[in-house]
Amino acid sequence: MYLIPLQSNKTAFRTAHPGFTVPLYCTSTGRVLLAFCPKEEAKDIIENSDRQKHTPFTITDVDLIMR
């Protein structure tokens, strides 16, 4: 969840305002958080996420995300 809006030159999440949420599997910050979770916990979070493409480059395959 975004707490403070930050300026970026990326347009993927233009509507990022306080309270806006994005899934962990498709953001760099989310992937860092998942990387420091126990492997089974991270996999469980990813498997139970509604994995939709937010950009043409979004990876939704659980095994690819886990790599």
N, C-alpha and C positions, 0 to 999 in steps of 0.2 A: 504494500500500500504506500502510495506517495504521501509524504507528510509535508514536504516543501517542494514547490515547483522549481525546476532548474532549467535554464535556457540550454538548448541544444540545436545543432545544425541538422540533426536527424529528424525526419518527419514521420517515423513509424508510429509514435504515440503522441500525436499533436495535442490530444485532449488530456495529457497528464496534468492533473490538478490535485490539490490535497483531497485525499479520499479515493482517488482513482486507483484501481488495482489491475495488475496484469499477472498472468501465470508465471511461476518460477521458471518453467522449462524454456521459455522463449525470450528471456532477457539476460544480459551479461551479469547483472547483479544477482538475479535469481539463480543462475548457474553456479556462481561463486558460493552462494548459500547452500545449494545442493551438494557441491563438491566437498563441503566440510561436515555434511551429515553422514551418519553411518550409511553404508551402501544400501542395505535393505530398507532403511527409512526413506532414503532418496528415491529408490525405485518405487516404493509404495506411493509416495507423493506423486511421482510422474504418472504411474499407472492409473491413479485415481483422478488425474486432471482431465478436464475436457480439452484434449489436445487438438486445437484448431489452428490453422495457418492464419497468422496475423499479417505476414508479409510473404512474398514469393519465396523467401529464403528460410522460413520457419521450419525447423525440423520437428516432426511429430512422432517419429518412430522411437519407441521406448529404448531399444538397444542402442540406437545412434545417440540419443541424448545421454544415456549412461556412459558411453565412451567419452 
